[in-house]
């Protein structure tokens, strides 16, 4: 294929840029609650997220990638001109990356899934034809953007209510925190290990039965629980600190728990959102290799590696801007509240990643934070901030689509010589 070197070079560069945008913007969804609840400093959050975001992207990122790559566009519409899909995917990566740069600079927590899906639908509808878009698939993905915040909000509400009932409402909350928090830690380790084993690792050749996965996940949960219990025993309890706020020492224990849920949320986020960067890159590489549009293409290790590196770079450079919005401005977070939000969001995202549904991590975490806020009463939520966040979500789709259309025609004008390849 003519210009193959250029296509691969631009795919790697734009894919890295898009992954950078994911790290810069969506890292807030993994780490903002931990920073907002003062369980982690920003520096600690960046280190924790760098490790687990990369692990999630590299180990469990393959399942969702296929959904983004082959589900939205009808490949038969461009069988004669596969280069059109190359231009479209390059345009989508560049458009979504630029929008994420703008949003991150302004501290807006927008959806990277919205950005890339809007961009792909935009170039396909205008550049190829409206009939080339699988609108039923787009509708399913759009429905998940509504379902995911509702589900995570529902889970967060009940997780926080369980914390209140089992621990915070007791006469001696510290005693019950020491008793029950290790079980919450077990649940974090168990659910992340289970979904990763069942779905995420299939692309590297590990295919376990459900029973085997449950046993291994149970062992992972027990190991996580033991580490958590050891960390809780090392906490210095000072009864005098409870004089101003009754739950000061209890929140110290939840601070330990939040480190575990932060790791889980970062892993979940990396596994789900890496698809937004590596999906289009995988499609381009497949076309350059075969000269045809394939419904399925092999996901090379270097592509996942590219996505993981980009996410970490974005997180380390610009991630702090969006952290402030989600972690501090929606509702006041303590470690116990932040834990409920993170566990609910991580569970929703990992399950979605395992089933191949590209949910928005932004919607999921904002929904979970709102769920915790509602559990405390509607007055605990800053509705103005929530309104601004939702407005930025609405703008994201058309912004991605319009930019992608412009870049598509620019790339087509630069490289396309006609129907023959």
VENJOZI-V208386 format. One record per residue. RES is the residue in three letters. OMEGA is omega as a letter, one per 20 degrees, with the letter a starting at -180 (999 if undefined). Layout:
res	omega
RES	OMEGA
RES	OMEGA
//
This chain:
res	omega
UNK	r
UNK	r
UNK	a
UNK	a
UNK	r
UNK	a
UNK	a
UNK	r
UNK	r
UNK	r
UNK	r
UNK	a
UNK	a
UNK	r
UNK	r
UNK	r
UNK	r
UNK	r
UNK	r
UNK	r
UNK	r
UNK	r
UNK	a
UNK	a
UNK	a
UNK	r
UNK	r
UNK	a
UNK	r
UNK	a
UNK	a
UNK	a
UNK	r
UNK	r
UNK	r
UNK	r
UNK	r
UNK	r
UNK	r
UNK	r
UNK	r
UNK	a
UNK	r
UNK	a
UNK	a
UNK	r
UNK	a
UNK	a
UNK	a
UNK	a
UNK	a
UNK	r
UNK	a
UNK	a
UNK	r
UNK	a
UNK	a
UNK	a
UNK	a
UNK	a
UNK	a
UNK	a
UNK	a
UNK	a
UNK	a
UNK	a
UNK	r
UNK	a
UNK	a
UNK	a
UNK	a
UNK	a
UNK	r
UNK	a
UNK	a
UNK	a
UNK	a
UNK	r
UNK	a
UNK	a
UNK	a
UNK	r
UNK	r
UNK	r
UNK	r
UNK	r
UNK	a
UNK	a
UNK	r
UNK	r
UNK	a
UNK	r
UNK	a
UNK	a
UNK	a
UNK	r
UNK	a
UNK	r
UNK	r
UNK	r
UNK	r
UNK	a
UNK	a
UNK	r
UNK	a
UNK	r
UNK	r
UNK	r
UNK	a
UNK	a
UNK	r
UNK	r
UNK	r
UNK	a
UNK	a
UNK	r
UNK	r
UNK	a
UNK	a
UNK	r
UNK	a
UNK	a
UNK	a
UNK	a
UNK	a
UNK	a
UNK	a
UNK	r
UNK	a
UNK	a
UNK	a
UNK	a
UNK	r
UNK	a
UNK	r
UNK	r
UNK	r
UNK	r
UNK	r
UNK	r
UNK	r
UNK	r
UNK	r
UNK	r
UNK	r
UNK	a
UNK	a
UNK	r
UNK	r
UNK	a
UNK	a
UNK	r
UNK	r
UNK	r
UNK	a
UNK	r
UNK	a
UNK	r
UNK	a
UNK	r
UNK	r
UNK	r
UNK	r
UNK	a
UNK	a
UNK	a
UNK	a
UNK	a
UNK	a
UNK	r
UNK	r
UNK	a
UNK	a
UNK	r
UNK	a
UNK	r
UNK	r
UNK	a
UNK	a
UNK	a
UNK	r
UNK	r
UNK	r
UNK	r
UNK	r
UNK	a
UNK	r
UNK	a
UNK	a
UNK	a
UNK	r
UNK	r
UNK	a
UNK	a
UNK	r
UNK	a
UNK	a
UNK	a
UNK	a
UNK	a
UNK	a
UNK	a
UNK	r
UNK	r
UNK	r
UNK	a
UNK	a
UNK	r
UNK	a
UNK	a
UNK	r
UNK	a
UNK	r
UNK	a
UNK	a
UNK	r
UNK	r
UNK	r
UNK	r
UNK	r
UNK	a
UNK	r
UNK	r
UNK	a
UNK	a
UNK	r
UNK	r
UNK	a
UNK	r
UNK	a
UNK	a
UNK	r
UNK	a
UNK	a
UNK	r
UNK	a
UNK	r
UNK	a
UNK	a
UNK	a
UNK	a
UNK	a
UNK	r
UNK	a
UNK	a
UNK	a
UNK	a
UNK	a
UNK	r
UNK	a
UNK	r
UNK	r
UNK	r
UNK	r
UNK	r
UNK	a
UNK	a
UNK	r
UNK	r
UNK	a
UNK	r
UNK	r
UNK	r
UNK	a
UNK	r
UNK	r
UNK	a
UNK	a
UNK	r
UNK	a
UNK	a
UNK	a
UNK	r
UNK	r
UNK	a
UNK	r
UNK	a
UNK	r
UNK	r
UNK	r
UNK	a
UNK	r
UNK	r
UNK	a
UNK	a
UNK	a
UNK	r
UNK	a
UNK	a
UNK	a
UNK	a
UNK	r
UNK	a
UNK	r
UNK	r
UNK	r
UNK	a
UNK	r
UNK	a
UNK	a
UNK	a
UNK	r
UNK	r
UNK	r
UNK	r
UNK	r
UNK	a
UNK	r
UNK	a
UNK	r
UNK	a
UNK	r
UNK	r
UNK	r
UNK	a
UNK	a
UNK	a
UNK	a
UNK	a
UNK	a
UNK	a
UNK	r
UNK	a
UNK	a
UNK	a
UNK	a
UNK	a
UNK	a
UNK	a
UNK	r
UNK	r
UNK	a
UNK	r
UNK	r
UNK	a
UNK	r
UNK	r
UNK	r
UNK	a
UNK	r
UNK	a
UNK	a
UNK	r
UNK	a
UNK	a
UNK	r
UNK	a
UNK	a
UNK	a
UNK	r
UNK	r
UNK	r
UNK	r
UNK	a
UNK	r
UNK	r
UNK	a
UNK	r
UNK	r
UNK	r
UNK	r
UNK	a
UNK	a
UNK	a
UNK	r
UNK	r
UNK	a
UNK	r
UNK	r
UNK	r
UNK	r
UNK	r
UNK	r
UNK	r
UNK	r
UNK	a
UNK	a
UNK	r
UNK	a
UNK	a
UNK	r
UNK	a
UNK	r
UNK	r
UNK	r
UNK	r
UNK	r
UNK	r
UNK	a
UNK	r
UNK	r
UNK	r
UNK	a
UNK	a
UNK	a
UNK	a
UNK	r
UNK	r
UNK	r
UNK	a
UNK	a
UNK	r
UNK	a
UNK	r
UNK	r
UNK	a
UNK	r
UNK	a
UNK	r
UNK	r
UNK	r
UNK	r
UNK	a
UNK	a
UNK	a
UNK	a
UNK	a
UNK	a
UNK	a
UNK	r
UNK	999
//
